[in-house]
Amino acid sequence: MEGNIQKGGGSFAQRGRANEEAYFHQKEMEKLAALSKQQENHGPPTSSGEKEKTQQDSQPKK
């Protein structure tokens, strides 16, 4: 007789799945919070064309 609770079903399996889902949900929220914080620190994303134009404008003209 194997002791695999997931295959056996019942309340232990349900609780195990619920705990697993809660764990991964929490990890996903932590990743999203870190990404949001990173974006706040770097400002809004710009396209490469805008970035080049900004760099050209800031250089002194000869």
N, C-alpha and C positions, 0 to 999 in steps of 0.2 A: 504494500500500500504506500503510495507516494504521498508526501505531505504538501503538495502544491495547493495552496489556499485559493489562488486565482481560478484554477480549474474546478475546484470544488464548489465555487459560488457561495451564496449565502451572504450573511451580514459582514463577515470578515473580508470577503472579496470586495464588497461594495465600499466598505470603509477604506480598504487599501487603495482602490481606484480614486476615491474622493481625496484622500491624502496626497496621492500622486498628482492629481490634477491641480490641487491647491498649491503644491510645491512649484510646479511648472508655471502656474499663473503668476505666482509671486516673483519668480525669476524673470519672467517676461516683463512684468511691471518695473522691476529694477533696471532692466536693460533699456526700456523706453525712457525712464527717468534720467538715466545717464546720457542717453542720446539727446534728450531735450536740453539738458544742462550744457552739453557740448555745443549744441547749436546756438544757445543763448550767448555763450562765450565767444563764438566766432562771428556772430551777426548773420544777416540773411545771406543765402547763397547767391553768387553772381555767376553769370556765364563767362566763359573764357574771353569772349570779345569785349565785354564790359571791363574785365580786369585789365586787359591790355590797353584799352583806351584810357583808363584811370592812370596807369603807369606812364603812358605817353604824356598825358596832361601834366603830370607832376614833375616831369623832367624839364630842366631849363632849356629854353630854345637858344639855338646858336645864331 
